[in-house]
Amino acid sequence: MTNKTTTEIKNFLKDLQETTKIDLSDNLQNCFYDNELEDLDQNNPSDCFNDLYDMLDEKGHFNIEIIYYSRAIEYLSNNDASLSRSLELASDLGFTTENLSSEILASLLASEQAREQFGELREEIISFFEEE
């Protein structure tokens, strides 16, 4: 297996984001420094995915902030009208009702959905690193 260059990896990530419409805080190909991509252990494609996920998470690229009450309410009504999922996320993270707002709930939900969206790309990313 030949290692991918940083340019090949960035182009793949750019195309991947365009075709999947994954929502992150930045363009996927701009989320990594060249040296980080060079340090990926491409002999283990599964580890490449895990390392990319961890780097995105550590840098806060899954942290989607939804501000303004109207945008938050619209997001919640479209994605969690019952608020059950967003309230469960808030509870899991230690929030109490006193420190919750529609913006926090919407942001927590959008962030979780970004993590899930990237997770759904696991096989595609692993396949990319397996290609000759």
C-alpha positions as CSV (number, residue, x, y, z in Angstrom):
1,M,0.0,0.0,0.0
2,T,1.4,3.4,-0.9
3,N,0.9,6.3,1.5
4,K,-1.3,9.2,0.4
5,T,0.2,12.6,0.3
6,T,-1.2,15.5,2.3
7,T,-2.6,17.0,-0.9
8,E,-4.4,13.8,-1.8
9,I,-5.9,13.5,1.7
10,K,-7.0,17.2,1.7
11,N,-8.6,16.8,-1.7
12,F,-10.4,13.6,-0.6
13,L,-11.7,15.4,2.6
14,K,-12.8,18.4,0.5
15,D,-14.7,16.1,-1.9
16,L,-16.1,14.1,0.9
17,Q,-17.5,17.2,2.7
18,E,-19.0,18.5,-0.6
19,T,-20.8,15.2,-1.4
20,T,-22.0,14.5,2.1
21,K,-22.8,18.0,3.3
22,I,-21.3,17.2,6.7
23,D,-21.7,20.2,9.0
24,L,-18.5,21.2,10.8
25,S,-17.2,24.5,12.2
26,D,-14.7,24.7,9.3
27,N,-14.1,23.1,5.9
28,L,-12.9,19.6,6.5
29,Q,-9.7,19.9,4.4
30,N,-8.7,23.0,6.5
31,C,-9.1,21.2,9.9
32,F,-5.7,19.6,9.8
33,Y,-2.1,20.7,9.7
34,D,0.0,19.0,7.1
35,N,2.3,17.5,9.7
36,E,-0.8,15.9,11.4
37,L,-1.8,14.3,8.1
38,E,1.8,13.1,7.5
39,D,1.8,11.5,10.9
40,L,-1.2,9.3,10.2
41,D,-0.4,5.6,10.4
42,Q,-1.6,4.7,6.9
43,N,-0.7,1.1,7.4
44,N,-3.8,0.9,9.6
45,P,-6.7,2.6,7.8
46,S,-9.0,2.1,10.8
47,D,-6.6,4.0,13.0
48,C,-6.5,6.8,10.4
49,F,-10.2,7.3,10.8
50,N,-10.0,7.2,14.6
51,D,-7.1,9.7,14.5
52,L,-8.9,12.1,12.2
53,Y,-12.0,11.9,14.4
54,D,-10.0,12.5,17.5
55,M,-8.2,15.5,16.0
56,L,-11.5,17.0,14.9
57,D,-13.0,16.5,18.3
58,E,-9.9,17.9,20.2
59,K,-9.8,21.0,18.0
60,G,-13.5,21.6,18.6
61,H,-14.6,21.2,15.0
62,F,-17.7,19.2,16.1
63,N,-18.7,22.1,18.4
64,I,-21.5,23.7,16.4
65,E,-22.8,26.9,18.0
66,I,-26.3,28.0,17.2
67,I,-27.0,31.5,18.4
68,Y,-30.1,33.6,18.5
69,Y,-33.4,32.3,19.9
70,S,-35.2,32.1,16.6
71,R,-32.5,30.0,14.9
72,A,-32.3,27.7,17.9
73,I,-36.0,27.1,18.0
74,E,-36.1,26.5,14.2
75,Y,-33.3,24.0,14.5
76,L,-34.9,22.2,17.4
77,S,-38.3,22.1,15.8
78,N,-36.7,20.6,12.7
79,N,-34.4,18.1,14.4
80,D,-35.9,17.4,17.9
81,A,-39.4,18.7,18.2
82,S,-40.0,16.8,21.4
83,L,-36.6,18.0,22.9
84,S,-36.1,14.4,24.2
85,R,-32.7,13.9,22.4
86,S,-31.3,17.4,23.2
87,L,-32.5,17.2,26.8
88,E,-30.9,13.8,27.2
89,L,-27.6,15.1,25.8
90,A,-27.7,18.1,28.2
91,S,-28.4,15.8,31.1
92,D,-25.5,13.5,30.1
93,L,-23.2,16.5,30.1
94,G,-24.3,17.6,33.5
95,F,-26.5,20.6,32.6
96,T,-29.4,21.4,34.8
97,T,-32.7,23.2,33.9
98,E,-31.4,26.4,35.5
99,N,-28.6,26.7,33.0
100,L,-30.3,25.6,29.8
101,S,-31.6,27.7,26.9
102,S,-32.8,26.9,23.4
103,E,-29.4,28.0,22.1
104,I,-27.6,25.5,24.3
105,L,-29.9,22.7,23.5
106,A,-29.7,23.4,19.7
107,S,-25.9,23.7,19.9
108,L,-25.6,20.4,21.8
109,L,-27.8,18.6,19.3
110,A,-26.0,20.1,16.3
111,S,-22.6,19.1,17.7
112,E,-23.8,15.6,18.4
113,Q,-25.2,15.3,14.9
114,A,-21.9,16.5,13.4
115,R,-20.1,13.7,15.3
116,E,-22.6,11.2,14.0
117,Q,-22.3,12.5,10.4
118,F,-18.5,12.1,10.5
119,G,-18.9,8.7,12.1
120,E,-21.1,7.6,9.2
121,L,-18.1,8.3,6.9
122,R,-16.0,5.7,8.6
123,E,-16.1,3.1,5.9
124,E,-15.5,5.6,3.1
125,I,-12.5,7.1,4.9
126,I,-11.1,3.7,5.7
127,S,-11.6,2.6,2.0
128,F,-9.7,5.7,0.9
129,F,-6.7,4.8,2.9
130,E,-6.9,1.2,1.8
131,E,-6.8,2.1,-1.9
132,E,-3.5,1.7,-3.8
